[in-house]
Amino acid sequence: MPTSPTIVIFTFETTHQALWAEDVAREQGVPHEMAPAPPEVDAKCGLSVRTPAGHADDLATAFEAEGIEFGRAQAPEG
């Protein structure tokens, strides 16, 4: 049985960090979606950035380079 593609959910402590992260993702050309943080992840901010798993490490590296603090979780796409 094939596995579902996985998305990575980045969560943030503040709305400012979430919006900053969205700007970084856009500037880096990484496919992403800003979405509400799912209730099952630990996030103080209600926003998250989602990206396909294949782009997650590059995006995490970009966030770290900018000084953005984040949490990271995986979920099946869909």
C-alpha positions as CSV (number, residue, x, y, z in Angstrom):
1,M,0.0,0.0,0.0
2,P,1.6,3.4,-1.0
3,T,2.2,5.9,1.8
4,S,0.6,9.4,1.7
5,P,2.9,12.2,0.8
6,T,4.0,14.0,4.0
7,I,3.9,17.6,4.8
8,V,5.9,19.3,7.5
9,I,4.2,21.8,9.8
10,F,6.3,24.6,11.2
11,T,4.9,26.3,14.3
12,F,5.9,29.5,16.0
13,E,5.8,31.2,19.4
14,T,4.4,34.5,18.0
15,T,2.4,35.8,15.1
16,H,5.3,38.0,14.2
17,Q,7.6,34.9,13.7
18,A,4.9,33.1,11.7
19,L,4.5,36.1,9.3
20,W,8.3,36.5,9.1
21,A,8.6,32.8,8.3
22,E,6.0,33.1,5.5
23,D,8.1,36.0,4.0
24,V,11.3,33.9,4.2
25,A,9.5,31.0,2.5
26,R,8.3,33.3,-0.3
27,E,11.7,34.9,-0.8
28,Q,13.3,31.4,-1.0
29,G,10.8,30.2,-3.5
30,V,9.8,27.3,-1.3
31,P,6.3,26.0,-1.9
32,H,4.3,26.6,1.3
33,E,0.9,27.4,2.8
34,M,0.1,29.6,5.8
35,A,-2.6,27.7,7.8
36,P,-4.0,27.5,11.3
37,A,-1.8,25.5,13.6
38,P,-3.5,22.1,14.2
39,P,-4.6,21.6,17.8
40,E,-2.4,18.5,18.3
41,V,0.9,20.4,17.9
42,D,2.5,22.5,20.6
43,A,2.1,26.1,19.3
44,K,1.6,29.3,21.2
45,C,0.8,31.1,18.0
46,G,-2.3,29.9,16.1
47,L,-0.5,30.1,12.7
48,S,1.7,27.5,11.0
49,V,3.6,27.3,7.7
50,R,3.2,24.0,5.9
51,T,5.5,22.7,3.2
52,P,6.1,19.3,1.4
53,A,8.5,17.2,3.3
54,G,11.1,17.4,0.5
55,H,11.4,21.1,1.0
56,A,11.3,21.2,4.8
57,D,15.1,21.0,5.5
58,D,15.8,23.9,3.2
59,L,13.1,25.9,4.8
60,A,14.3,25.1,8.3
61,T,17.8,26.1,7.3
62,A,16.5,29.5,6.0
63,F,14.5,30.0,9.2
64,E,17.6,29.3,11.3
65,A,19.7,31.7,9.2
66,E,17.1,34.5,9.9
67,G,16.9,33.7,13.6
68,I,13.3,32.5,13.5
69,E,12.5,30.1,16.3
70,F,10.1,27.3,15.3
71,G,8.7,23.9,16.1
72,R,8.4,21.1,13.5
73,A,5.9,18.3,13.1
74,Q,4.9,15.9,10.3
75,A,1.5,15.0,9.1
76,P,0.1,13.1,6.1
77,E,-1.0,15.4,3.3
78,G,-4.7,15.8,2.8
